[in-house]
Amino acid sequence: MSFTRISEIGEFGLIDRLSALIKPTESSLSTLKKGIGDDCAVIALPNGKLQVISTDLLIEQIHFDLLTTPLEHLGAKAISVNVSDICAMNANPLYATISIGLANNISVEMIEQIYKGAANVAKQYGIAIVGGDTSASITGLVISVAIVGEVDADKITYRSGAKQGDLICVTGDIGRSFAGLKVLMRERQTMLDTFAENPDMDKSTYKADLSDYQKVIEKHLLPKARVDAVKFFHETGIIPTSMIDISDGVGSELKHLCRNSHTGALIEESKLPILAETREVSDEFEDDATTYALFGGEDYELLFTISPNDFEKLSSFNDARVIGKMLPPSDGIKLRDLFGADIDLTKTSGFQHFAEEEFFEDDSDTHDHDKHSHNGHDPNGDDTDDEDDIWGERKN
């Protein structure tokens, strides 16, 4: 019997194969409106509303590093990334469960810090944490959150639904989380090198001055789900024609919207909302900030499309902007760069789990890309990969 390595088909190839196996079970739930294939599953409720359900894993050394992640921040992030999935359906979060796998080096006090962070941010979102599970783990810390939300049936938004001519929009700014990750990984290596060179050093005396990087680090460690955008949509009557949260970068998420909506797209580099702090970090690392925005990920902003008729309404929301337009599928999915050249985004993608090399290789030579991981590997190392796949998705 032959065996196929997961890296041969990739994360999304694996999801497709698993989906084919479990798709037949969906007929057992007559109220199911949407199963696999979006940010949440969608189930019809007797009161006419729709229930949305999602779950996410955070795994040590894949999604976070305990050397660079305060435990309260980790607990808060575990909730926020799940709330972000609910927001991507234009829904409101209601309650969540937390399951946690604990290695033997995790103390009771450390666990309490994680749950303190989760509880604090849950209060901010107005959601309840109603239970969960605990287990031992031999592979490090594992956190799994399941979340439930609700939305009126006429307000639900899927990844599908965008039409040619719809405006492509994004909330907040993008690329900042990856800039924060780059800084944290560099500091991690500096700290480890210092300890190696000074074996007798009291590690508790080590202090890193990261005051110049507060904005980018905060975005990475403490992302905020855009419940404010969903509230604005509901108050103004805007119903996005499609929507997804940005876990893997705008370039990657845009392809999901286009594939599900059967459209092409054109976004403009000059319109991408990238903060000066993000650009400063990318310059410091001799990188391209546009690459951070397109493929960095973990910004947990919302990428969505609206009818041009809703543009005036959207203009009253001061934290969203139009970055492009949906096109016929034959036009492909492209970025128009600052020089007017169109770059094919279908040849590149964001982080995907199970990739043999977590490295990005771009055929266009227009933008540079770096390794994106939390395992302390040198992001400027000599690893190479001739495949168009990169990094690996942290969620979804």
N, C-alpha and C positions, 0 to 999 in steps of 0.2 A: 504494500500500500504506500503510495507516495504522499508526502506531506508538503503543504504550501506554507511558506513562511509568511507571517502577517505583513512583513515589510514588502513582499512581492506585490501585494494588492493594495496596500495602504489602508489608513484608517477608514476612509470613506468607502473603499471597496469592501472592507470587512462589514461595515454598517449595511451596505446593500445586500450582502449575502445573508446576514442575520435577519434583516427585514423580510427577506423572502421566506424565511423559515417561520417567522411569527406572524406574518400578515394574515394568514388564514384564521388566526384566533380572534381577530378583530370583529368577526361576525357574531361572536358570542356576546358582544355588548352593543345592543341596539341603539343606545344613546350616544355612541362614539361618533364624533364629527370629524376628528382628525387624530391619527395615530402618529407613527414615526414620520419624520420629515419636516418638522418645524421646531420652533423653540420650546413649544409645549404641546402636550396632548390636549384635546378639547372634547369635553363631554357635555351633552345637553342636560340641564336640570329641570325638574318639574315646574319650577317657578318661571320658566321661560328664559332664564339667564344661562350662560355658558360657564362651565368650570374649566380652568386651565391648570395643568399639572406638569411640573418639571422636576428634574433631579440633576445634581452635579457632584462630581468627585473632586476633591483636592488631595493630592498625594505628595508626600514629602519627596524632595529632589526631582519631582516632575513639575509641580505647580508652585512650590515654595521651598525655601531653605531656612531652617531654624536659626542659622547664624545671622541672617539678615531680616528676619520677619518677627516682630514682636507678637507675642501670642494673642494679646487682645485684638491686635490688628487682624490676625489670621482668622479669629472667630468672626469678626465683623465682615471680613471679605467673603467668608464662606456663605454668609446670609446674603450679602449684596449681589454676588454674582448670580444667585438664584432669583432674587427679586428682579434682576435685570431681564431674565428670561420671561417673567410675567409681564413686564413692561413692553417687551417686544411683541406681545399679542394685543397691546392696547388695553390691558386688563389691570385690575387692582389686586395686590397680594393680600392674602388673608391669614394663613398660618403655615408653619413649617415643622418638620422633624429633623433632628440631627443624629446621625449615627457616626460613631468614631471608633477607629482601630488604634490601639495604643501599644507602642513598643515599651519594653521594660525600663527604658531610660526616661520615661515621661512620669513626672511626679504628680501627685494629687493637686498641688498648688498650680502646676502648669496647666492642667486640665481646667481648673477653675478660671484661670485667666482667659482661656479660649472661650469658655461659656459666658464669661462676663462680657467679653467683646461682642459675642453673638447677641446676648440679651440687650445690651445697650443700643445696638443698631436696629434690632427688631422693634424696640420702642419708638425709635425715630421713624420707622416705616409704618408703625401702627399695626404690626402683625404679632401673632402669638406663636410661641414655640411650644408645641403640644406633646412632644415626646421624642423617641428615638431609640437607639440601641448602642451598646458598648461591647467591644470585643478586644482580645489581645491581638497584637500584630507582630510578626517577625520581620517585617520589611519597612518599618518606620511608621510615622504618623499618617493616618488616613482619615479624612473627614468627608462624609457624604450627607448632603442636605437634600431633602425632598420638600417641595413647596406647592401650595395650592392657592389659586386666585380665582377671580370671578369677573365677568364682563357682560354687559347687555349684548344680546345676540346681534343687534344691528351695529355694534361697535367693534366686533372682533376683527383683528387684522392678522393675515397670514403672510408668509413669504411670497406666496403667489398673489396675483391680483393687479400687479403693476401693468400699465398700458403704455404703448408707444406715445411719447410726448409728455409723460408724467415727469415731474421735477424730482431729482434725486437730492435728498437733504440729509444733514447730519446735525446732531446736537453737540454742544460743547466743543472741545478741541480733541485732536487725535494725535497719536504718536508719543504722547507724554509718558504713558505708563512704561513703554519700552525704554525710553530715555532713563526713567527711574531705575529700571532693572539693570541697565548697563552700568550706572553709577554704583548700585549696590553690589554687583558682581565684581567690579573692580576693587571696591573697598574690601570685600570679602577676601579677595586674593592678597591684597596688601596686608590685611590683618594676619592671615595665615603665614605669609612670608615673614612678617615681623616676629611672630611666635617661634617660627622655625629657626630664625637667626638668633633669638634670645630665649633659649629653652628654660632659663631660670626666671623669666619675667613673670611678674604677678599679672595674670591675664585680666584681672578686674580693673587694672589701672589703665588699660588701653582705651583711648578715647579718639573717636573719629570726628573730624570737623566737616559735617555735611550741610552746614547752614546755607551754602550757596545753591543747594540742590533740593530744598524743601518741597518746592512745587511738584517736581517730577517724581520724587520719592513718595510723596503723599498720594499721588495719582496711582502709583503701582501698588502700594500697601493698603490704601483705604479708598478703593473706587466707590463711587456712589451711583446707585441705580437711578435712572431718570424718571422717578415717579412724578416729578414736577411737569415733565413733558406730557405724560399721559393725562394728568389733571388738566393741563392746558387744552389738549385735544378734545377732551370731554366737555370742557366749558365752552369752547368755541365752535363745536360741531365739526371739527376736522376729523375725518376718518382716513388715516393713511391707506393708500391702495396696497402697499406692502411694507413690511418692516422686519428688522432683525437687529439684535444687539451685537455690538462690536467686540467680539472676544478674540478674533484672529486678524483684525485689521480690515480697513475699508475695502481694499482690493479683493480680499478673500470673501468677505460678506456680500459684496456687490455681485459676485458670481453666483452665490446662492439665490439672491433675488432674481437675477436674470434667468437662471436655469428653471426656477419654479414658476416664473411669470412668462417664460418663453419670449424674452426680449433681449435686445442688445443694450449697450449703455455707453455713454461718453461722459467722463468726469474731467474737470479741469484742474491741473496742478495749482494754478494761481488762486483757486477758490478753496483749497483745502485749509481748514482752520488749524494752524500749527502755531503754538505759542512761542514767543521769543526764547523762553527757557528751554524748550525742546530743541530749538535750533542751536542754541549755545552748546548743549550737551552733544548733539550730533557733530558739530564742528570740532569740539574737543576730542571726539573719538575719530575724527576724519571720516565721518559717515555722511549720509544724505538724510535730512529730516523727512523728506517725502517718502523714503523707504520705511522709516519708522511709522509714518501715518498709514501707509498702504498695507504693511505686513507685520507691524510690531505686535498689535493685539493687546488684549486685556485693558482697553480703555473703558469698556462697558458703557459707551455712548449708544445712541440709537441711530441706525441708518434706515431711512424710510423714504417712500415716494408719496407724492401728493398730486392731485389734479392741479393743473395750472390755475383753475378757478379758485383754489384755496390759497393761492400765494399771498393775497392781501391779508387774509386772516393770520397766516403764519408769520408775517412780517411784524406782528405785535408781540411775538415771542422773541426776546432778545438773546436767546442762547441756542439758536438754530440757524443754519444757513443753507442755501441751495448751492450744490457743488457740480451739478450736471443734469443730464436728461436721459430718459429711457428712449431707445431707438429700436428699429426693426432688428430682429435676431441676426439677419444677414450682415449687419454692420459690425457685429462682434462687440467685445467689451474692451474699451480703450481709455487710456489716460492721455489727455492732450497736455504736453509738457510746456514749460515756460517759453520754449522756442517755437511752439506751434506744431511740433511733431507728435504724431499719434503713436502711442506705445500699446502693444497688445497685452492686456492683463491676463488673458487666458493661459499664457505660457508660464505664469508664476503663481504662487499661492502662499498662504500663511502656514503657521505651525501645524503639522500633522503628527499625531501619535504613531508610533511603530515605524517611522521612517528610519532607514538604516543609518543615514547621516542627518543630524539635525543642523543642516547647513543650507544656505540659500545660494543658488547659482542663477544669475540673470543673463539671458542671451543678449540683451539689448545694449549692455555696457552703459546705459544711461544712468542707472542708479546702482549703488553698492549695497550689499546686504551682509549681515553678520549672523553668526550663530546665536540662537535664542534658547537658552536653557537655564536651569537653576542649579546646575550641578558643579559649578565652579570651574568648568572647562574654559580655557582661554578663548574668548570670542574672536581674537585676532590670530588664532593659530593657523597651522598650515593644512587643516583638513580641507579636502575638496570633494566635490560630488558633481558628477556630470548630469544628474537627473534634474528635471524642472521642479520636482517636489522640494519643499524645504521644511525646516524646523519640525512642526507637528502641532496639531491643534490641541489646546489645553482643555477644551470643553466642546460639547456638542458632538 
